[in-house]
Amino acid sequence: MRAILIMCAAILLGGAVFLGWRLTRPDHHGNAFKGLKEVQIGDVIKNPLNFTNSEIRVKGKIVRQCPVSGCWFFVDDGSGKQIRIEMSAVTPELPQKIGKYAAVEGRVVKIGDEWQVVGEGVDFSRK
């Protein structure tokens, strides 16, 4: 009887650890991160030519996202500055994550009249 209780406790503890790990780890999509230098979104918006075709990392809160497939979204770094992230070249569909936080590695490019980051990898997290 004691062995059964110990085994049940071990299974419950293992399940709780797995659940905690699963709920707190980032949800990654696209290519693995390279460890690129993090840049503030405001700096990219102020001086986009300094970052053109550079590989960078930006992060912030998702404030808008493609309602159909989630392939693009806007990230706000907390200062009110937002930049569009385009992920469709790497992953055509992403889960809806409005209100969550994202770290993105990619390239700064000009598409039309707008500067944006063409993402190669994204981590979604709670914060």
C-alpha positions as CSV (number, residue, x, y, z in Angstrom):
1,M,0.0,0.0,0.0
2,R,2.8,2.4,0.9
3,A,4.6,1.7,-2.4
4,I,1.4,2.5,-4.3
5,L,1.0,5.9,-2.5
6,I,4.6,6.8,-3.2
7,M,4.2,5.8,-6.8
8,C,1.0,7.9,-7.1
9,A,2.8,10.9,-5.4
10,A,5.7,10.6,-7.8
11,I,3.4,10.5,-10.8
12,L,1.5,13.6,-9.6
13,L,4.7,15.5,-8.9
14,G,6.1,14.6,-12.4
15,G,2.8,15.7,-14.0
16,A,2.9,19.0,-12.1
17,V,6.5,19.7,-13.1
18,F,5.7,18.9,-16.7
19,L,2.6,21.1,-16.7
20,G,4.5,24.0,-15.1
21,W,7.3,23.6,-17.7
22,R,4.8,23.5,-20.6
23,L,2.9,26.5,-19.5
24,T,5.9,28.7,-18.8
25,R,8.2,27.9,-21.7
26,P,8.0,30.0,-24.9
27,D,6.0,28.8,-27.8
28,H,8.5,28.9,-30.7
29,H,7.8,29.0,-34.4
30,G,10.1,29.3,-37.4
31,N,13.9,29.0,-37.4
32,A,15.9,28.6,-34.2
33,F,17.1,31.8,-32.7
34,K,20.7,32.9,-33.5
35,G,21.2,35.1,-30.4
36,L,21.0,38.3,-32.3
37,K,21.4,41.7,-30.7
38,E,18.1,43.1,-29.3
39,V,17.1,46.5,-30.7
40,Q,14.4,48.8,-29.4
41,I,11.4,49.2,-31.8
42,G,11.6,53.0,-31.4
43,D,15.2,53.0,-32.6
44,V,14.2,51.1,-35.7
45,I,11.3,53.5,-36.4
46,K,13.5,56.6,-35.9
47,N,16.4,55.4,-38.0
48,P,15.3,52.5,-40.2
49,L,18.2,53.0,-42.7
50,N,20.6,52.1,-39.9
51,F,19.0,48.7,-39.7
52,T,18.1,48.0,-43.3
53,N,18.7,44.4,-44.1
54,S,20.3,43.9,-40.7
55,E,19.4,40.9,-38.7
56,I,18.0,42.0,-35.3
57,R,15.8,40.9,-32.4
58,V,12.8,42.9,-31.2
59,K,10.3,42.1,-28.6
60,G,7.1,43.5,-27.2
61,K,3.4,42.9,-26.7
62,I,1.3,41.8,-29.7
63,V,-1.4,44.5,-30.3
64,R,-2.8,43.4,-33.6
65,Q,-2.6,40.2,-35.6
66,C,-3.8,38.8,-39.0
67,P,-7.3,37.5,-38.2
68,V,-7.2,34.8,-40.8
69,S,-3.9,32.9,-40.4
70,G,-1.9,35.0,-37.8
71,C,1.0,35.3,-40.2
72,W,1.7,39.0,-39.4
73,F,1.3,41.0,-36.2
74,F,2.2,44.3,-34.7
75,V,4.4,44.4,-31.7
76,D,4.5,47.3,-29.2
77,D,7.7,47.7,-27.1
78,G,5.9,49.4,-24.2
79,S,6.7,52.9,-25.3
80,G,3.8,53.1,-27.7
81,K,6.1,52.4,-30.7
82,Q,4.9,49.6,-32.9
83,I,6.3,47.7,-35.8
84,R,4.8,45.1,-38.2
85,I,6.3,41.6,-38.1
86,E,5.8,39.5,-41.2
87,M,6.2,35.7,-40.6
88,S,4.5,34.2,-43.7
89,A,7.8,33.3,-45.5
90,V,8.8,31.0,-42.5
91,T,5.4,29.8,-41.2
92,P,2.2,30.5,-43.0
93,E,0.0,30.1,-39.9
94,L,0.5,31.2,-36.3
95,P,-1.9,30.9,-33.3
96,Q,-3.7,34.0,-32.3
97,K,-1.6,35.7,-29.5
98,I,-3.0,39.2,-29.2
99,G,-2.1,40.5,-25.7
100,K,0.8,38.0,-25.4
101,Y,4.5,38.9,-25.7
102,A,6.8,38.0,-28.6
103,A,10.5,38.0,-29.3
104,V,11.3,38.0,-33.0
105,E,14.5,37.6,-34.9
106,G,14.5,38.8,-38.5
107,R,15.5,41.4,-41.0
108,V,14.4,45.0,-41.3
109,V,13.1,45.7,-44.8
110,K,11.0,48.3,-46.5
111,I,7.8,47.0,-48.1
112,G,5.9,49.7,-49.9
113,D,6.0,52.8,-47.7
114,E,6.3,50.8,-44.5
115,W,9.3,49.5,-42.6
116,Q,8.9,46.1,-41.0
117,V,10.7,43.1,-39.7
118,V,10.5,40.0,-41.8
119,G,10.7,37.4,-39.1
120,E,12.7,34.2,-39.3
121,G,11.8,32.9,-35.8
122,V,9.4,33.9,-33.0
123,D,9.0,33.0,-29.4
124,F,5.6,33.7,-27.8
125,S,5.4,34.0,-24.1
126,R,3.3,35.3,-21.3
127,K,5.8,38.1,-20.6
